[in-house]
Amino acid sequence: MTAKEVLRLEDIRKVYHMGDDIIVEALKDIDLHIHQGELVSILGPSGSGKSTLLHIMGLLDSPTSGKRYVDGIETSTMDDEEQARIRGEKIGFVFQTFNLIPSLTALENVELPLLLCRKQCRDRKGHAKALLERVGLGDRLEHLPSQLSGGQRQRVAIARALVNDPEIVLADEPTGNLDSKTGHEVLELFKELHKEGRTIIIITHDEYIAKTTKRMIRIRDGQTVS
């Protein structure tokens, strides 16, 4: 039985108008299919278009043309409010710079998306605590980001990405600010989450990281090349 499709891009094109006569075509005719439970990497050098592709996949931006489906819902023509709702319910993000709120504890950072999303959760703190325990931070619940190492902050970010039980986890250069040992530990955590059935897409410029995933998609000059 084929797993359901959680993300599909059809002929996606993204154009930026930089001035009266300057047009930058960041993405060209992108076709992409991601199924539930896949561990996929998007590999490309700086300027290849992978960041733009991340924004399109994550509903942080809209394509100039083409169609985008998230969990079977056509989202490419949605307004900002509708995109924000789908994004909050179906996509979790892990960023290179962690993007934690400095004044909130690890527990509060993980709990925050539950306050912003329509999904019901009777025990928000209990759910957030369980996820922090899952990523090995059960003893760091009340620590502020400044009191945590880089690897610990990234684990908080991963727990936060999972708190709404999203269909897709998008990780943007998740080991970019970590030393090699800590980066390896974070990659191993992604592999464990994949084994549990999570759909994970890792955006990276690092060939080694891409090769740890089950499927690698190369992008260059705004186009998928393999």
TIPA-548751 format. One record per residue (C-alpha): x, y, z; residue in one letter. Coordinates in Angstrom, 2 decimals. Layout:
{px = X	py = Y	pz = Z	lopa = A}
...
This chain:
{px = 0.00	py = 0.00	pz = 0.00	lopa = M}
{px = 1.44	py = 3.36	pz = -1.06	lopa = T}
{px = 1.81	py = 5.96	pz = 1.68	lopa = A}
{px = -0.32	py = 9.06	pz = 1.27	lopa = K}
{px = 1.18	py = 12.11	pz = -0.39	lopa = E}
{px = 1.75	py = 14.94	pz = 2.09	lopa = V}
{px = 3.39	py = 17.47	pz = -0.24	lopa = L}
{px = 3.15	py = 17.96	pz = -3.99	lopa = R}
{px = 4.55	py = 20.77	pz = -6.12	lopa = L}
{px = 3.51	py = 21.04	pz = -9.77	lopa = E}
{px = 5.38	py = 23.31	pz = -12.21	lopa = D}
{px = 6.30	py = 25.72	pz = -9.42	lopa = I}
{px = 7.91	py = 28.94	pz = -10.56	lopa = R}
{px = 9.03	py = 31.85	pz = -8.38	lopa = K}
{px = 10.02	py = 35.18	pz = -9.88	lopa = V}
{px = 11.30	py = 38.26	pz = -8.04	lopa = Y}
{px = 11.11	py = 41.72	pz = -9.60	lopa = H}
{px = 14.17	py = 43.60	pz = -8.35	lopa = M}
{px = 13.61	py = 46.76	pz = -10.38	lopa = G}
{px = 12.03	py = 48.08	pz = -13.56	lopa = D}
{px = 14.09	py = 45.84	pz = -15.81	lopa = D}
{px = 15.52	py = 43.23	pz = -13.42	lopa = I}
{px = 13.75	py = 39.89	pz = -13.03	lopa = I}
{px = 15.24	py = 37.04	pz = -11.00	lopa = V}
{px = 13.78	py = 33.59	pz = -11.63	lopa = E}
{px = 14.53	py = 31.84	pz = -8.34	lopa = A}
{px = 12.62	py = 28.61	pz = -9.11	lopa = L}
{px = 11.85	py = 27.10	pz = -12.51	lopa = K}
{px = 9.29	py = 24.37	pz = -13.18	lopa = D}
{px = 9.76	py = 22.50	pz = -9.89	lopa = I}
{px = 7.91	py = 19.18	pz = -9.60	lopa = D}
{px = 8.15	py = 17.44	pz = -6.26	lopa = L}
{px = 6.28	py = 14.64	pz = -4.49	lopa = H}
{px = 6.81	py = 13.77	pz = -0.81	lopa = I}
{px = 4.99	py = 10.85	pz = 0.81	lopa = H}
{px = 4.18	py = 10.26	pz = 4.45	lopa = Q}
{px = 7.07	py = 8.80	pz = 6.41	lopa = G}
{px = 9.82	py = 9.82	pz = 3.99	lopa = E}
{px = 13.22	py = 11.18	pz = 5.06	lopa = L}
{px = 14.30	py = 13.45	pz = 2.21	lopa = V}
{px = 17.09	py = 15.96	pz = 1.70	lopa = S}
{px = 17.13	py = 18.96	pz = -0.62	lopa = I}
{px = 20.79	py = 19.50	pz = -1.53	lopa = L}
{px = 22.19	py = 22.57	pz = -3.21	lopa = G}
{px = 24.94	py = 25.21	pz = -2.98	lopa = P}
{px = 24.39	py = 28.78	pz = -1.90	lopa = S}
{px = 22.24	py = 30.60	pz = -4.46	lopa = G}
{px = 20.75	py = 27.40	pz = -5.87	lopa = S}
{px = 17.19	py = 28.26	pz = -4.85	lopa = G}
{px = 16.86	py = 25.84	pz = -1.95	lopa = K}
{px = 15.92	py = 28.58	pz = 0.54	lopa = S}
{px = 13.22	py = 29.84	pz = -1.81	lopa = T}
{px = 12.02	py = 26.26	pz = -2.20	lopa = L}
{px = 11.91	py = 25.91	pz = 1.59	lopa = L}
{px = 9.72	py = 29.00	pz = 1.84	lopa = H}
{px = 7.37	py = 27.67	pz = -0.83	lopa = I}
{px = 7.15	py = 24.20	pz = 0.75	lopa = M}
{px = 6.62	py = 25.71	pz = 4.20	lopa = G}
{px = 3.89	py = 28.16	pz = 3.09	lopa = L}
{px = 6.09	py = 31.06	pz = 4.10	lopa = L}
{px = 5.79	py = 32.39	pz = 0.55	lopa = D}
{px = 3.52	py = 31.84	pz = -2.45	lopa = S}
{px = 4.68	py = 30.67	pz = -5.89	lopa = P}
{px = 4.43	py = 32.98	pz = -8.89	lopa = T}
{px = 2.80	py = 30.13	pz = -10.80	lopa = S}
{px = 2.16	py = 26.43	pz = -10.42	lopa = G}
{px = 0.25	py = 24.43	pz = -7.82	lopa = K}
{px = 1.17	py = 23.40	pz = -4.27	lopa = R}
{px = -0.69	py = 20.74	pz = -2.30	lopa = Y}
{px = -0.16	py = 20.16	pz = 1.42	lopa = V}
{px = -1.83	py = 17.00	pz = 2.76	lopa = D}
{px = -4.08	py = 17.03	pz = -0.31	lopa = G}
{px = -5.12	py = 20.68	pz = 0.10	lopa = I}
{px = -4.39	py = 23.06	pz = -2.76	lopa = E}
{px = -2.66	py = 26.01	pz = -1.07	lopa = T}
{px = -0.90	py = 27.97	pz = -3.82	lopa = S}
{px = -3.61	py = 30.63	pz = -4.14	lopa = T}
{px = -4.50	py = 30.93	pz = -0.45	lopa = M}
{px = -4.25	py = 34.31	pz = 1.26	lopa = D}
{px = -1.77	py = 34.89	pz = 4.11	lopa = D}
{px = -4.26	py = 34.05	pz = 6.86	lopa = E}
{px = -5.28	py = 30.76	pz = 5.28	lopa = E}
{px = -1.64	py = 29.81	pz = 4.67	lopa = Q}
{px = -0.77	py = 30.60	pz = 8.29	lopa = A}
{px = -3.55	py = 28.30	pz = 9.50	lopa = R}
{px = -2.44	py = 25.37	pz = 7.34	lopa = I}
{px = 1.20	py = 26.03	pz = 8.21	lopa = R}
{px = 0.47	py = 26.00	pz = 11.93	lopa = G}
{px = -1.50	py = 22.77	pz = 11.72	lopa = E}
{px = 0.52	py = 20.72	pz = 9.25	lopa = K}
{px = 4.16	py = 21.92	pz = 9.18	lopa = I}
{px = 6.84	py = 22.02	pz = 11.85	lopa = G}
{px = 10.05	py = 24.03	pz = 11.36	lopa = F}
{px = 13.60	py = 23.52	pz = 12.61	lopa = V}
{px = 15.97	py = 26.38	pz = 11.78	lopa = F}
{px = 19.74	py = 26.66	pz = 11.74	lopa = Q}
{px = 19.60	py = 29.53	pz = 14.24	lopa = T}
{px = 17.07	py = 27.70	pz = 16.49	lopa = F}
{px = 14.69	py = 30.74	pz = 16.63	lopa = N}
{px = 13.84	py = 30.19	pz = 20.29	lopa = L}
{px = 12.35	py = 33.05	pz = 22.32	lopa = I}
{px = 15.12	py = 34.08	pz = 24.78	lopa = P}
{px = 12.78	py = 35.06	pz = 27.62	lopa = S}
{px = 10.88	py = 31.74	pz = 27.61	lopa = L}
{px = 12.01	py = 28.48	pz = 29.18	lopa = T}
{px = 12.52	py = 25.35	pz = 27.11	lopa = A}
{px = 9.09	py = 24.12	pz = 28.22	lopa = L}
{px = 7.41	py = 27.43	pz = 27.35	lopa = E}
{px = 9.11	py = 27.56	pz = 23.93	lopa = N}
{px = 7.78	py = 24.10	pz = 23.07	lopa = V}
{px = 4.33	py = 24.86	pz = 24.44	lopa = E}
{px = 3.97	py = 28.16	pz = 22.54	lopa = L}
{px = 2.71	py = 26.75	pz = 19.17	lopa = P}
{px = -0.16	py = 25.06	pz = 21.00	lopa = L}
{px = -1.35	py = 28.48	pz = 22.14	lopa = L}
{px = -1.28	py = 29.81	pz = 18.56	lopa = L}
{px = -2.86	py = 26.85	pz = 16.78	lopa = C}
{px = -6.47	py = 25.66	pz = 16.65	lopa = R}
{px = -5.55	py = 22.07	pz = 17.45	lopa = K}
{px = -6.97	py = 21.00	pz = 20.78	lopa = Q}
{px = -4.66	py = 19.77	pz = 23.52	lopa = C}
{px = -6.05	py = 19.26	pz = 27.01	lopa = R}
{px = -2.65	py = 19.18	pz = 28.72	lopa = D}
{px = -0.35	py = 21.55	pz = 26.88	lopa = R}
{px = 2.42	py = 21.50	pz = 29.49	lopa = K}
{px = 2.27	py = 17.73	pz = 29.80	lopa = G}
{px = 2.51	py = 17.30	pz = 26.04	lopa = H}
{px = 5.42	py = 19.75	pz = 25.76	lopa = A}
{px = 7.20	py = 18.06	pz = 28.68	lopa = K}
{px = 6.79	py = 14.62	pz = 27.09	lopa = A}
{px = 8.38	py = 15.86	pz = 23.85	lopa = L}
{px = 11.31	py = 17.43	pz = 25.68	lopa = L}
{px = 11.81	py = 14.14	pz = 27.48	lopa = E}
{px = 11.64	py = 12.40	pz = 24.09	lopa = R}
{px = 14.56	py = 14.48	pz = 22.80	lopa = V}
{px = 16.58	py = 13.94	pz = 25.98	lopa = G}
{px = 15.91	py = 17.22	pz = 27.78	lopa = L}
{px = 13.63	py = 16.13	pz = 30.61	lopa = G}
{px = 16.06	py = 17.72	pz = 33.07	lopa = D}
{px = 16.21	py = 21.07	pz = 31.26	lopa = R}
{px = 12.53	py = 22.06	pz = 31.23	lopa = L}
{px = 12.95	py = 25.33	pz = 33.15	lopa = E}
{px = 16.20	py = 26.41	pz = 31.51	lopa = H}
{px = 16.30	py = 29.50	pz = 29.29	lopa = L}
{px = 17.90	py = 29.18	pz = 25.83	lopa = P}
{px = 20.95	py = 31.10	pz = 27.11	lopa = S}
{px = 21.48	py = 28.33	pz = 29.68	lopa = Q}
{px = 21.55	py = 25.59	pz = 27.05	lopa = L}
{px = 24.23	py = 24.41	pz = 24.64	lopa = S}
{px = 23.74	py = 24.69	pz = 20.88	lopa = G}
{px = 22.79	py = 21.03	pz = 20.62	lopa = G}
{px = 20.30	py = 21.36	pz = 23.46	lopa = Q}
{px = 18.73	py = 24.43	pz = 21.87	lopa = R}
{px = 18.32	py = 22.54	pz = 18.61	lopa = Q}
{px = 16.64	py = 19.68	pz = 20.48	lopa = R}
{px = 14.22	py = 22.19	pz = 22.00	lopa = V}
{px = 13.54	py = 23.45	pz = 18.47	lopa = A}
{px = 12.87	py = 19.89	pz = 17.27	lopa = I}
{px = 10.46	py = 19.28	pz = 20.16	lopa = A}
{px = 8.70	py = 22.55	pz = 19.31	lopa = R}
{px = 8.42	py = 21.48	pz = 15.66	lopa = A}
{px = 6.69	py = 18.26	pz = 16.74	lopa = L}
{px = 4.30	py = 19.71	pz = 19.31	lopa = V}
{px = 1.38	py = 20.17	pz = 16.87	lopa = N}
{px = 1.91	py = 16.68	pz = 15.42	lopa = D}
{px = 2.55	py = 18.09	pz = 11.94	lopa = P}
{px = 2.37	py = 16.15	pz = 8.69	lopa = E}
{px = 5.79	py = 17.50	pz = 7.65	lopa = I}
{px = 8.91	py = 18.61	pz = 9.54	lopa = V}
{px = 11.05	py = 21.05	pz = 7.52	lopa = L}
{px = 14.63	py = 21.36	pz = 8.79	lopa = A}
{px = 16.69	py = 24.21	pz = 7.35	lopa = D}
{px = 20.44	py = 23.51	pz = 7.74	lopa = E}
{px = 19.70	py = 22.01	pz = 11.19	lopa = P}
{px = 23.35	py = 21.26	pz = 12.00	lopa = T}
{px = 24.80	py = 24.47	pz = 10.54	lopa = G}
{px = 25.55	py = 26.09	pz = 13.91	lopa = N}
{px = 26.70	py = 22.91	pz = 15.65	lopa = L}
{px = 30.05	py = 21.17	pz = 15.98	lopa = D}
{px = 30.43	py = 17.88	pz = 14.12	lopa = S}
{px = 29.76	py = 15.65	pz = 17.15	lopa = K}
{px = 26.61	py = 17.53	pz = 18.19	lopa = T}
{px = 25.49	py = 17.74	pz = 14.57	lopa = G}
{px = 25.80	py = 13.96	pz = 14.28	lopa = H}
{px = 23.64	py = 13.54	pz = 17.40	lopa = E}
{px = 20.95	py = 15.79	pz = 15.92	lopa = V}
{px = 20.99	py = 13.80	pz = 12.66	lopa = L}
{px = 20.61	py = 10.57	pz = 14.64	lopa = E}
{px = 17.57	py = 12.08	pz = 16.36	lopa = L}
{px = 16.03	py = 12.87	pz = 12.96	lopa = F}
{px = 16.66	py = 9.25	pz = 11.92	lopa = K}
{px = 14.89	py = 8.01	pz = 15.05	lopa = E}
{px = 11.92	py = 10.28	pz = 14.38	lopa = L}
{px = 11.81	py = 8.99	pz = 10.81	lopa = H}
{px = 11.69	py = 5.41	pz = 12.09	lopa = K}
{px = 8.67	py = 6.44	pz = 14.16	lopa = E}
{px = 6.88	py = 7.45	pz = 10.94	lopa = G}
{px = 7.65	py = 11.18	pz = 10.79	lopa = R}
{px = 7.96	py = 12.89	pz = 7.40	lopa = T}
{px = 11.17	py = 14.93	pz = 7.46	lopa = I}
{px = 12.65	py = 17.18	pz = 4.78	lopa = I}
{px = 16.19	py = 18.45	pz = 5.42	lopa = I}
{px = 17.49	py = 21.41	pz = 3.42	lopa = I}
{px = 21.28	py = 21.43	pz = 3.29	lopa = T}
{px = 24.39	py = 22.35	pz = 1.30	lopa = H}
{px = 26.33	py = 19.47	pz = 2.91	lopa = D}
{px = 26.69	py = 16.32	pz = 0.80	lopa = E}
{px = 27.47	py = 14.20	pz = 3.86	lopa = Y}
{px = 24.22	py = 15.22	pz = 5.58	lopa = I}
{px = 22.22	py = 14.64	pz = 2.39	lopa = A}
{px = 23.64	py = 11.12	pz = 2.06	lopa = K}
{px = 22.27	py = 10.19	pz = 5.50	lopa = T}
{px = 18.71	py = 10.54	pz = 4.18	lopa = T}
{px = 16.69	py = 7.96	pz = 2.27	lopa = K}
{px = 16.20	py = 10.19	pz = -0.78	lopa = R}
{px = 18.29	py = 13.09	pz = -2.05	lopa = M}
{px = 16.99	py = 15.82	pz = -4.36	lopa = I}
{px = 19.63	py = 18.10	pz = -5.90	lopa = R}
{px = 18.77	py = 21.66	pz = -6.86	lopa = I}
{px = 20.88	py = 24.02	pz = -8.92	lopa = R}
{px = 20.04	py = 27.37	pz = -10.52	lopa = D}
{px = 16.43	py = 27.08	pz = -9.38	lopa = G}
{px = 15.84	py = 23.67	pz = -10.92	lopa = Q}
{px = 15.91	py = 20.11	pz = -9.63	lopa = T}
{px = 18.73	py = 18.32	pz = -11.44	lopa = V}
{px = 18.45	py = 14.82	pz = -9.95	lopa = S}
